Amino acid sequence: MMQVETQVQYNSSYMEEDHVYMTQEDDWDRDLLLDPAWEKQQRKTFTAWCNSHLRKAGTQIENIEEDFRNGLKLMLLLEVISGGSHTHTQNTHIHTHTLKIHTHSKYTHTHSKYTNAASNTSPHSPGERLPKPDKGKMRFHKIANVNKALDFICSKGVKLVSIGAEEIVDGNVKMTLGMIWTIILRFAIQDISVEETSAKEGLLLWCQRKTAPYRNVNVQNFHISWKDGLALCALIHRHRPDLIDYSKLRKDDPIGNLNTAFEVAEKYLDIPKMLDAEDIVNTPKPDEKAIMTYVSCFYHAFAGAEQAETAANRICKVLAVNQENEKLMEEYEKLASELLEWIRRTIPWLENRVAEQTMRSMQQKLEDFRDYRRVHKPPRVQEKCQLEINFNTLQTKLRLSNRPAFMPSEGKMVSDIANAWKGLEGVEKGYEEWLLTEIRRLERLDHLAEKFKQKCSLHESWTSGKEELLSQKDYESASLMEIRALMRKHEAFESDLAAHQDRVEQIAAIAQELNELDYHDASSVNARCQGICDQWDNLGTLTQKRRDSLERVEKLWETIDQLYLEFAKRAAPFNNWMDGAMEDLQDMFIVHSIEEIQSLITAHDQFKATLPEADKERMATMGIQNEILKIAQTYGIKLSGVNPYTNLSPQDISNKWDAVKHLVPLRDQMLQEEVARQQANERLRRQFAAQANIIGPWIQTKMEEIGHVSVDIAGSLEEQMNNLKQYEQNIINYKSNIDKLEGDHQLSQESLIFDNKHTNYTMEHIRVGWEQLLTTIARTINEVENQILTRDAKGISQEQLNEFRASFNHFDRKRNGMMDPDDFRACLISMGYDLGEVEFARIMTLVDSNNTGVVTFQAFIDFMTRETAETDTAEQVMASFKILASDKSYITVDELRRELPVEQAEYCISRMTRYIGSDGPAGALDYISFSSALYGESDL
């Protein structure tokens, strides 16, 4: 048992007659001198206080340290205080005066309730008497009497430290004042109780409550707060406004204020003057004990008026709850309206599927969508979560205060907002998929369009002049050799024409694919393709006509230069091969993986492997030309320098061969650059996957841990709240990892990476999991907060909550935080409920009002709270108003403004209906219908 050792100590846990006396410290010290100003104030105050009791026994003291030395008056004082002395009782002086009759009946009671204020003490054992005093005058007689008094004090639960009878008998003023202060604390202050505080703190709280409405009054202690006298005048005016005109008091006249309070208290309240105004004003810090002693007299004098204050406090509490609930309702409506309006404006934007015609425009749309996901949506996610938390908190407060459940405006229920949000996310997901699909389509279109143009240009370049050439009739005037040459030349052309058939088919296939992919300039593509096809058909027709003509005259011509013919036949396919090789070496490509680029490299390596054979073919073809030159040189033949069978010259073959050799290393460089790009893309994939494979399981683990915390019965709700707050802070701190992953995801999309074989997690999975984690921790914290509100408001102990949680966890067989109806029935039976089908059906309508088929833990706690706790009722509020109205069935505006704080009073006045009874004055208000409306029994 703790003891606070000062000059005087109380036993902090001492029990007597079922009363607990709180520890009260004193600040006398044997080794320190009492301040002279304080000693003077204590002498006067303690002497006056003692005389206010001794006069009941027909005596008094003049010198406090002298008159108690023999112990006789000290014993008499203790008998009077404890109610043991019934002799020499004087009739108290009751001042009779006329009181102004107020509308409020509070001041119409007999004035005698304020009399004998200084002598009022807390009730103690009536009729207690001290042992018979020793009659002798010797020192040991005096010591014996003082010891009897000190023993009586100790019997009341007071532990005296360092105070002995010898000091009192010797007239030690410090010890004597300390002893009297102990008596004052024990019998006049210790049992003061206001709300949940007692003794000094209770008295201070009582003074603060009573003086709060008064200007220039701020009671914070029992010394300097009382120097200007306004606090004492405010106490008197609060209970007896007919005694003091507070509006005429001035803060700069402390002595006048103090003397006014002293005189009024002595004359009308029977509180003797215990202090001097000049001493208080001229002392930097008045003595706290003297002030407390004097102020305690006012408390006892006005204690009878506390019933009305209690009633007013009840009404204030009820009204404050109602006002707070109304504010929460307005905030919910406003936040819900703003969120729904944002969703309404956003959905049409996401539903717009009008594709842009260029890659740049579609990439801008993708960037706008990223800004929406990063900047615009996250605050709305927080608003949605906060809206649900506010709704749950409001419903919990309404349920705890026995108010009807809050029904939002039409279309603004939490379910309505959830449905709207679900629709938003559905449209949002479809929008992102559409954007990526369109970007891939445009990328493919740009590639095909460029390839189409390249092949068309090559083909048009090849066909240029071919129609005119085929339309010539040069064979009509040609010689035999020339005719044969023309025939061979035409055969070579036919070979060349057949070789170009694949290119025409490729052009047509590319055009068809561009049309299927809805290319924006498909009309020009179709027109160009049609022109090439028409020209190709015409070339076929002209070729066949020329062949017919040459075959008709072929019999007329017999000599053909075999070598030229052979050169032409070998040069043409080789030339075609070089054209194809050049086309392939310059062909554009698009790949999305290392495997694809490796496939192209393999094909290129295979092409390079054919180059030696091609070089042999070139050398063989050039050998034919060399043979022609050799024959001409051998036989002196003058050559025209032109091969009659082909337009290809040896120089053309050499130039194209050099061009092919030049393009090979360029192609190597392009492929290696693409390899580097694909390797960089692979690093981005692995970098994203490494983080996603950590973050995804982390989010799932946290979700499971939060689920375990929400059903764990270890520790108090506050400890669970602290754990959840710690989880919430850890989750918030983890946000940087999500942001980093977003950055890697953005880099991947900018590099046109749309797949990742290294992880099963996409950025969308991570985003959804993160948002669910934030929502889950916020909801779980809100549930614990609501449980704390339920526990504090309903008086449910932590042990009861743990018992409820243990029962719920035992019957939550699926471990999903919910019980099936059969499990819930078994739980109730295990707790002692005798359930029939009708009674169980009634209980199920309470815990599962939405017919979901399960009972949540919060619904279970709410049900058990209603079963074990009491709440305020409309009848209790009516009874409180009846006290304020002095048992009348109506209440006036003046009574409300006098008894309630300004805000609550005006709230009642603005909402109470007029009293319609014939017994009320004009302007009377009906508090009965108002009380019913507060609890939903009628309209407010």
Secondary structure, 3 states (H helix, E strand, C coil): CCECCCCEEEECCCEECCEECCCCCCCCCCCCCCCHHHHHHHHHHHHHHHHHHHHHHCCCCCCHHHHCCCCHHHHHHHHHHHCCCCCCCCCCCCCCCCCCCCCCHHHHCCHHHHCCCCCCCCCCCCCCCCCCCCCCCCHHHHHHHHHHHHHHHHHCCEEECCCCHHHHHCCCHHHHHHHHHHHHHHHHHCCCEECCEEHHHHHHHHHHHHHCCCCCCCCCCCCHHHCCCHHHHHHHHHHCCCCCCHHHCCCCCHHHHHHHHHHHHHHHCCCCCCCCHHHHHHCCCCCHHHHHHHHHHHHHHHHHHHHHHHHHHHHHHHHHHHHHHHHHHHHHHHHHHHHHHHHHHHHHHHHCCCCCCCHHHHHHHHHHHHHHHHHHHHHHHHHHHHHHHHHHHHHHHHHHCCCCCCCCCCCCCHHHHHHHHHHHHHHHHHHHHHHHHHHHHHHHHHHHHHHHHHHHHHHHHHHCCHHHHHHCCHHHCCCHHHHHHHHHHHHHHHHHHHHCHHHHHHHHHHHHHHHHCCCCCHHHHHHHHHHHHHHHHHHHHHHHHHHHHHHHHHCCCCCCCHHHHHHHHHHHHHHHHHHHHHHHHCCCCCCCCHHHHHHHHHHHHHHHHCHHHHHHHHHHHHHHHHHHHHHHHHHCCCCCCCCCCCCCCHHHHHHHHHHHHHHHHHHHHHHHHHHHHHHHHHHHHHHHHHHHHHHHHHHHHHHHHHHHHHHCCCCCHHHHHHHHHHHHHHHHHCHHHHHHHHHHHHHHHHCCCCCCCCCCCCHHHHHHHHHHHHHHHHHHHHHHHHHHHHHHHHCCCHHHHHHHHHHHHHHCCCCCCEECHHHHHHHHHHCCCCCCHHHHHHHHHHHCCCCCCCEEHHHHHHHHHHHHCCCCCHHHHHHHHHHHCCCCCCECHHHHHHHCCHHHHHHHHHHCEECCCCCCCCCCEEHHHHHHHHCCCCCC
